[in-house]
């Protein structure tokens, strides 16, 4: 601190030099996100199956486009498709563009020569709706998947160039559009919510601190931390995904809270000058600030154990950002205090200032004295009720469920959700479960028998209530009629030859895969993305029906189930697993710090109770009420635990200092409460205020993050100001700050 004090010019120069880089990062925020199917690590079995499926059958990253009035006779369908081929296909973004009419024409041409009615019957539930709705289907290349935003933009331009169409008329679904929609939601949140969040926090800080100067200081220091987080993302080569959009506000909120605590320490200082008081505040609050930020960083760092890449990315970036922001806060706080108001040099001013501080202390102490007396009388009851609440909440955790369905990411009235509902009502279900039947090339099952089994499986699966349609090679193969005698043998021979000759074309269409070892047939079962039925239930039902058919036919085929729906189900399992793993990791990392602070293993465990209780209550209540957990919930569990510990550390450090001066637990709690409670209340209210604008986000995970953070921080404040003082005044309180000699003297004196 003394070295920094002597190098004021150097500190200021570093700050000024960093400003252009921070502004450049802010003005060029990179927006982008990976699809849910990319979250899982390649080591997961389901991810391995899905990656192999894509290698064999090609990418299933697709885009389905239609609009109101898109019927067979609508000439705009073909014109729009032709323009897409010119702009998107030639750019290398897509593998193919197919329209409903083109598929119908191919079915009615050689070699199938189906009737118009037969062709429509085969296509209903895939590219043709029961009401005659048609569509345009695109499959994307890896380049198109990577540049999904530009791909969607080219699609919209093609619609604008199509007479009487326009981009406003388009309805789109598919994994490509989902990634684009999430990026748009992230960009809107950053541009529309971050600034209101910061303004709300500052206004509330100004009101609570009753000083616009102190509020401005806290705002500038928090903004510096926020810019550091943005710069880290930008210069680190990362992108602001729908998960990372809360990072700037989170760092702003945490830095602002630290600044409020330092302001509180500064107000309690007896230094005669503002800057002198600022240095004394940093000296007094250095370890509490470092420890509180350190525990929060540990909570964030615990997310690195996650199997999901967005969560690991958030954990690492948030932890490093907070470390940088905390260092900046501790370095620049005294300078900001010194600049904010001229120094008070006179002894009279210093005495007046000290008197004003004492008055504020006394006023709050008088107001809280009745509450503390009630708390002292009921310390045991408060502790017991809190522990019972914890036990009930733990039971609710067993009912907690996760969701990665795309429809759960947006409100029901959002255009993205409305488009999904439109497609499911006009064309059919849009999520897919891929059923793969693999036959060894050297076995006795000829290609005709393989098609028979594929047909039997398709018939069995199509009868399931969860399945709205199936796309397979049967769409482009002739009907298999079972006839006996010589005529039947001849017909079977012809069918076998026609199927064998069609295999290369079917492989090109992505329904068959051939190599030297096996022949694989693909059936894409369409399931609803909107129904409450989980992907797990739908996938299990399809798998059971397929196994049943294989057992009845005693087939040698090998079954494999994959696709986006099963991958999302696997991601749901990973979400719940990560919730437990990351929270336990945070607990195991933070608890030793608390033990070190109180210099007691039992004391460390005791003071962790008020911090574990809020998180457990929040998620246990979600389980009891049946709410689904999304990716944002994973972030809040560990991060909120780290944040909740912040106030606990300030309270415990002050309490131990009072106990070291010989005060009894009740007196130490009273003085600590008077010194720390105002800042704890202020930081919680300000932090919750910063989260309020995110309650209005168009992206549900962002809303859930804000709701959970507000709930957990509010519960944490209750834990720190109700449960923690009660625990300190029970028979176990001496674990935290033993002072047996003074306690015994005080007891004899009272007697």
N, C-alpha and C positions, 0 to 999 in steps of 0.2 A: 504494500500500500504506500509506504514512504517513497519507494523508487518511482512508482507511478505518479505520485504527487509532485515529484521533482521534474517530471518529464511531461508536463502538461501539453507543450507544443507538439510533441511526438504523438501523443494520444489523439489530439485534434487532427493532425495531419493524416493519420491512418483512417480516421472516420471520414474525412473529406475525400480521400482517394478511393474509398470503397463505394461512395454514392453513385458514380456513373455506372459501375458494374451492376449494382443492385437495380438501378432504374432500367438498364438494358434487359436484365432478366425479367423484370416485371412487365415490360412492354412487349416481350416476345415469349409469353407463357406457352410452353409446348403442351398441347392437349392430345391425349391418346390413351387407349385402354385395350387390354387383351380380352378376348372372349373367355367365357367361363370355361370352355374346353381346354384353354391354355393354362389355367390356374394350377392344375395338378402336376406334380413332378413326373418325369418320364419313368420313374421306378415303380409307380403304382400299377398293379396288374391291369386295371381297367383302362388306364392311359396307354399302356403298351398295346392292348388289343385295339384300341381306337386308332393309334398311330399306324399299326399294321394294316388295319382296315383301309385307311386312307392311302397307304402305299399300294395296296392291291387294287382297290376299286376307284381310286381318285378322290379328290377333295369333295367333301359334302358341304363345304361352305358355299351357301347359295343365297339367292335373292328371288323372291316371288313377287311379281308386280301385277296389279290389276286396278280397276276403277269402277265406279258405278256405271252400269250400262255396257260393260265390256262383254259383248255377246259374240257368237260366231259371225254374225253379219256386220259387226263393227269393223269398218275398214281401218280404223286407227290402230288396232292391235298389230297388224302387219306392218304398217308404216312406222310405227314406233319401234318395232323389233328391227326393222331394216336400219333405222338411224342408230340404234344401239350397236349393231354390227359395225357400222362405220366408225363410231367414236370410241366405243369401249372395247370391242373385240380386237380392233387393230392396235389398240394401246397395250395389249397384252395383259389386261386386267381380268379377263374372263376366258374360260375354255369354250363355252358354247352359249348360244341364245336359242331357245326353243319356245314356240307358241303352241297354244292348244290346237289351232287349226292345222298347223304343220304336222303334229302328231296324228290327228284324225285323218289327214290325207295319206300319211304313210301306212296307217292301218287299213285303209280302203284300197290301197294299191298293191301291186305284186310284192311279195308272194302271198300275202294273207288274203287280200281281196274281201275284207269284211264288209258287211252292209253298214250303212250309216248308223243304224240303231245298235248294231253289235259293237261298232267302234266307240260310240258314246258310252255304252254300258261299261266297257273296259276302262274307260278313262275317268269315269265319275269317282270323285273322292281324291283325285290326284291333280290333274290340270283342268278338270271340268267339274263345275258344280251341278247339283241336281236341278238348279234353276237355270242352267245354261251359261253361267258365268265362266268366262275364259280368263286366261292369265298368260304372262310371259315369264319364263323360268331361265335364270342365269346361274351358271356354276363358275365360281371365281378361281383364278390361279393364285398361287402363293403371293405374287405381286399385288393382285387385287385385294387379297385379305389384308396385307400389310398397309395398303393405301385405300382402305375402305371409304374414307371420307371423300377422296377424289373420285372413286368409283361412283358413289351415290350422287356426287355433284354432276358427273357426266350423264348419269341416268336422268337427272332432273333437267339438264339442258336438252337432252333428246326429247323429253316430254314437251318442253317449251317450243321446240322446233316442229312438233307434230301438230298439225292444224286441229283446232277445237279440242285440244287436250290440256296441256300446261301442267306444271309440277304440282299445283294445288290440288289437282284431281287424283293424283297417284295415291295408291294404297300399297304399302310394302311390308313384307315380313321376311324373316330368314336371318341367319346368323350374321350376315354382312350388315344388314340394316340394324340389327340389335347393337352391334359394336358402335355403329355410327350414332344411334340414338343415345347411347350412354355417353359418348364423347360430347354430344350437343348438350346433354344435361349437365355434364361437368363444366363445360364452358360457361353456361348460363349461371351456374352456381358461383363460379369464380367472379364473373363480371357483375352479378346482381346482388350477391349476398355477403361477400367478404367486406366490402366497404360499409354497408349498413351495420354489420356485426361490430366492426371497429368503432363506428360512431356511437352505437348504442352503449358499448362498454365504457367509452370515454364520458358520455353524458351521465351515466349512472355513477361513474367514479367521481365526477365533478360534484354531483349532488351529495354523495356519501362523505367525501373528503372535505366538503365545504370550502374548497379552494380550487379555483380554475388553474392556478399555477401548478399545484401538485398533480392535478388531473392531466395537465398538458405534459408535465415531466413523465408521468407514467405512460401516457399515450406515445410520446416520441420514443421512449426506450422500448416499449412493446412493438412499435412499428419497425424499429431497427431489427428486433428479433424476427419479426415476420418477414422482412426483406432478406434476412440471412437464410431463412428456410426456403424462400422462393429461389434465391441464388443457388443454393445447394442443389435443388432439383434441376435447375436450368443448366448450370455448368457441370453437373455430374452426369449429364446425358440422359436424365430420366424424363418422364412425361407425367403431366397431371391427369391421372385417371380419376374415375368416379370415386375411388377410395382415397386418393391423395388430396382431393379438393378441400378437405377439412384441415389439412396440415397447416396452412398459413394461419388460420383462425385459432387453431389449437396452440401453436407457439405464441401467438399474440396474447391469448388468454393467460397462458402460464407465465409469460414474461411480465404481463401486467400485474398478475397476482404477486410475483416476487417484488415488483416495484412498490406495490401497496404496503407490503411488509416492511420494506426499507424506509418508506415514508413514516410508517408507524414507529420504527426504531429512531428515526431522525427527530420526530416530535418529542420523543422521550429523552432526547439528548440534552445535556447541560452546557454544550459548547456555545460560545458567544456569537459565532458567525454561522451563516447557513452552510457554507462549504465545509467549515469545520465540523458542523453537526452531521453533514453528509458523510464525511470520512469516518466519524465516530459510528454512524449508523451502519456503514459497511463493515467496520471492524466488529461491531457487536452482532451484526446479522450475517457475517460471512459464513460461519459454519452451518447455521440453520438453513441459509439459502442454498449452500453447496449440497448439504445433505438432502434437502427436500428435492432439489433438481436431480440429484443423483439417484434418489429412490424412484422418481418419475421416469428417469432414463432407464433404470433397471426394469420398470414395468413395460416401457416401450421395447426395450431390448429383448424381453421375454417373448415378443412376437416373432423373433427370429427362429424360434423352434417350429414355427408353422410350416406345414407342407404346401401351403398355398402361396404362390409367388407375390400377389398384391399385398398380402399381410406381412410377409417378410420385408418387402420393400418399404412399406409404411413404418414398420418397427425400426428399421435401420435409419431411415431418413429423419424420422421424428426425434429419435434419440440423439443423433449428431446435431440436429438443428437446435434442440433445447440446450445442449452443452455449449454451443457457440453463443446462443442468446443469453444464457446465464453469465458467461464470461463477460460479454459486452455490458450487461446490466451492472455487474459489480464494478467494472472499470469506469463506466461513464456516469453512474448515479451521482457521485459527489460533484462532478463538473456541472451536470444538469441542475443540481440544487443550487450551486453557486451562481449560475447564470440567471436562474429563474427570479431571484430577488436580491437586491443589494445586501451586503453583509451588515449585520447589526453589531456595531462596534462598541456602543456605549454600555457601561455596566448596568445602567438603568434599564436599557432595552433587554439585556440578557436576563435581568431579574424579572422583568415583566413577562418575558417569554416563558421562563420557567414557571412562573405563577400561573400562566394560562394553561400550560400543560398539566400542572397539578390540578387545576380546576376541572379539566376534561376528565382526568383520571377519577377524580372524586365523584363527579357527576355520574359517570357510568357505573362506578363501584356502588354508589347509593342505589341506583336503579336495579342492579343485579343482586343486591344483598339478600332480598327476600327470596329470589329464585334459588340462590345458593344455599340458603338455610333449608328450604324445602328439599333440595337435592341431598343435602347432608343427612337429613332425617330419613330419606327413602333410598339411600345409596344401594342397600342390599336388594330392595324390591326392583329398582331400575335395572340392576345387573341381571337379576333372574329373568325378568320379562324380556330383556334384550336377548339373552341366551335362548329362551324358548322361541322367540321370533326367528332367531337364526336356525334353529332345528326345523321349524315349519318351512322356512324358505329352502332349506336343503332338500326337503321332500319334494318341493315343487320343481327342483332342477331335473329330477328324473323324468318329468313330463315335457321338458323343453325340446322343441323340434326346430329344425333348420329348413330353409327354403332357398333354392337358387333358381327357381322358375323366373323366366324373364318377365312374365306378367306381374310378378310380385315387386318388381323394381320401380314401377310407375303407378300412379293413382288410376283408378278405373276410368275416370273421365279424361285422362290424358290422351292426346291423339294417337300415341303409340299403342296404348291399350285398346283404343277404339278400333284401330286398324286390325289388330289381332282378332278381336271379336268379330269384325266384319268378315275376315277370311274364313274363320271357323264356321260361320253361319252360311256363307255362300259357296265355299269350296270344300271345306272339311278340315279336320285336325291338321295342325302344322308341325307338331313335334314328331320326331322319328325314333323308332327303336329298330336297329339293324339286326336281322336274323340271318346268320351265315351258316349254310350247310356245305360241308367240305367232304368230298369223296376222293379217296386215293386213286391215282391214275391206273394202278395195276390191279384193281379189284374187279370183281365179277359184275358189278352194277353198271350196265351200259347207260348211255346218255338218255335213252328213252325212259328207263326206270328212274333215273335221277329226276327227270322232269315230272314224272308221276308223283314222286315223293314231295317235290317242291309244290306241286298242285295240291296234294293232300294237306300239307302244312299250311298253305295259304288259305284253304277252305276252313281248316280248324281255327286258325288265328282270326280270320275275318269275322267269325261268329262271336268273338269276344265283345262284350259291351264297351270296353275301353278303346277298341280299335275302330277307327272310322274309315279306313281304306288301306290298301296294300299295293305297293308298286314292286313289280318283279319282272323277270324275263318273260313270264307268261303273257305279259301285255303284248309282246311282239312275236309270240309263237302260236301255231295253229292249235285248235282244240284237239285233245286226245280222246278219241272214241274207242271204246273197248269192243272190238268185234272178233268173232271166232272164225275158224276155218282158214281156207287158203286166202280168201279175200282179206281177212283180218291180218294174216301174216304179211301179205304184200303191203297193206296199208301201214303196218307198223314199220316195215323196212323203209318205206318212203318217208314216214315221219322221222325216223332215226336219221336218215340222210339230210333231211331239211333242217333238223335241229343242229346237226354237226356243222353244216354249212353256215348256219346262222350264228355259231358261237363267236367268231371274230367280231361280228357286228354287235352282238350282245355285250362282249367285253368292252368294245368302244363306248357303248352306252352306259357302262358301269354297273351292269347286272350280273356279269359272270367274270370270274378270274381264272385264267389257265396258266399253269406252269408245268414243269416236268414231274412234280410230285403229286399234285392234286388238282381237282376242279372244284371251285367254290361258287355257290349260287347265293345271290343276295335277295332278301325280301325286306323291304322298308315298310314297316308297320307304322301307320300314322296314329298318334295319340294326341289327346287334347292338351294344349299348353295352358288352358284357362280353368279347367275343372279342378275341384279341390283334391281329386285323386292324385297322390304323389307319383313321381316318376318311378319310384321303387315298386309301388304296387302294380303299376302298369307293366313294368319290365318283368316282374316276377310272374304275373299272369300269363304273359306271352311266352315266357320260358317254359312254364309248366305245360301249356297247351302244345308246344312244339315237342317237348320230351315225350308227352303222351302219344303223339302221332309216331314218333320214331320207335317207341317201344311196341306199338301195335303192328308196325310194319317190319319189325326186327331189322331195321336198317343199320348199315355199317357207317352211316354218315356221322361226322363229328359236328357238334353244335357249338356255335360261338355267338354270344349276344353282345352287341356294342352299339355305338351311335351316340348322338348328342345327349339324348335323354338319360341313358345309363351313366354317362360321364357326369352329368349334372347331379344325378343321384349320389355318385361317389363323392362329388364335391360337397354335398350336404353332409355326408358322413364325416368328411374331413373337417368341415366347419365345427361340428359338435365336438369332435376330438380335439381340435385346436383350442376351443374355448377352455376345456379342462386343462390341457397341457400348458397353454400360455399362462393361464391364471395361476396354476400350481408353480410354474417356473418363476413368475413374478413374486409369488409368496415366498418361495425358497430363496430368492435373491434379496428381497427387501427385509425379510425378518432378521437375518444376521446383522444388518445395518442397525435395526432398532435395538437388537441385543447389545451391540457395541455402544450405542448412544447411552443406554440406561445401565450398561455394564452388568447385565444380568440376563441369563437365558430365560428364566421364568418371567422377568419383567418385560423382555422383548416380546414374548408371546402374548402377554397380557395387553400391552398397548396396541397389538395388531388386531385385537378383537373389534374395536370401533371402526377399523378400516376394512376388515373382511365383511362385516355385517352389511354395509350399504350395497356392495356388489352382489352379495348373495341374495339380499332382499329383492333387488331389482330384477335379477334373472329368475329367481324363484317365483316371483309374482308373474313374470311372463309365462313361465311353465304352467302355473295354476290357471291362468286366464286363457291359455291356449294360443298365445301369440307365437308367430314364427320368428326365428332368429336369422338375420342375414349377415353378410360379411362385415357390416358396420358394427354389429354386436360383438364380434370377436375383438375388434379394436378397442371398444370401450372397456371391456372387462379388465384387461391388464393395465391399460393407460389410466383408467379411473382409480385403480388401486394405488398406482404410483402417485397420482394427484392427491388422493385422499390422505396419504401419509404426510403430505407437505404441512398441512395445518397441525397435524399431530406432532410433528417434529418441533415446530415453533413452540407449541404448548408445553411439550415435555422438557425442552431445553430451558425454557423460562422457569418451569416448575422445579426442576432440579436445582437451578440457581437459587431459588427462594428457599428450598429445603436445606441447601448447603449453608445458609445463613442462620439455621437453627429454628426455622418456623415449623409449626405442626402442619400436618397434611391439610386440615381445613383452612388454616390461614394461608398456606402456600397456594392452595387452589384458588382462594379468593383473590389474592394479589395477581396470580397468573391470569385468572379470568379477566380481571380489570385491564391488564396490560395487553393480552393477546386476542381476546374475544372480538373487540371492535374490528381489528384487521382481518380476522378469520371470517367474520360476517361480511365485511366489505368485499373481500376477495371472492367469496362464494357468490354473492349477489352479482358482482361484476362479471364473473365467469359465466354464470347462467344467462346474464343479459347478452353476452357475446354469442351464446348459442341460440337465442330466441329466433333471430332471422332465418336460421337454417331449418326451423320447424316448417317454413313455407317453401322449402325446396321442392322442385318437381321430381326429384329422385328419392324414392322411398328409403334406401339405405342412409342417405344423408339426413332425412327426417328422423330415422331411428337412432342414428348416432347422436343427434341433438337431444332427442327425448331421453335417451339413456344417460347422457352426460349430465343433463339438468337434474334428473332423478337421483343419480348416484352422488353428485356433488352436494345436493340438498340433504340427502340422507347422511352423507359424510359429515356435514356440519352438525347435524343432530347428534351423530355419534361422538364428535369431538367435544361438543358443549354439553351433552347430557350423559352419555355412557362413560366417556373417558374420565371426567371429574368424579363420577360416582365410583368407578373402579379404584381410582386413586385414594378414595376415602374409605374403602373397605379394608378388611384385615390383610388383603393381598397387596395393598398399595405400597408397602415398604419394599416390595420387589423392585419397584421403579426407582425410588430414591430413598434408600434407608438412611435414617438419622436417629438411631435408637437413643443416643445420649440425650439429644435435645427433646425427643418425644417423652422420655422418662422424666426429665426435669419439668417439662410442661405439665405432665400428668400430676406430679407431686405438688406443683404450684397450684393447679386447679383444685386438687384435693384440699 
